[in-house]
Amino acid sequence: MPTSKPLPIKTFVSHCVDDKAFVFEVCDLLAPYLERAKMFCFEEHPSVTGDPRDRMMKEASKADLALIFVGARYDKWMCAEAGALIANAKCPKVMIAIDGTSSYGALQK
């Protein structure tokens, strides 16, 4: 049962663009629990200037929670992003394996 109000925490969402539709659907399902407007998905907040990786890491550093979706096309950049999140973000991290992909194996690429 949803809480009466979503928790006002900032959530950083890491995923491959190929998995965007699924990930956004999950974010919408989490909205009763985690404030959807405070979920950072890069495609919803693209940066028009500067290096997008810097923007993502800046947003990740402000997060209270990081959701890391690992799918079949989780590439080297995604591994670097997840590694940076795990090493630098001072928040709980949740790795979610989708498409039958092992979240542990994804970081071994």
Phi, psi and omega in degrees: 000130181297152173291165181295332179220140177297150176294133183275058181249150177275129182240124176265129183246116179255130180196165174277142181303330178297335182261009187306312184300314179295314183297317179295325177295318177298317179300319177296322178292330179279349185307323177295342184252322180238130184301115185300323181294341180261010175269124180264109171244121188308319183298335179275345182223056183294147178266132180270346179228156175078181181280122181299330179295321177297318179298315180298317181291326176297314179295320180297324181292341179266357187283148172266343182205141176238126174254121183245106179271124182246116179242186185297329182257035178287104189266187183299323178296318180296321177297320179294318178297313180297318178299318178295320178298313182296320182282325192247327182289131184266046182224165174297143179240137178237118176266127183241112180276128177237166180061023180074010182279139176280125180295324178294316180297329180297324181281351180272352183295000000 
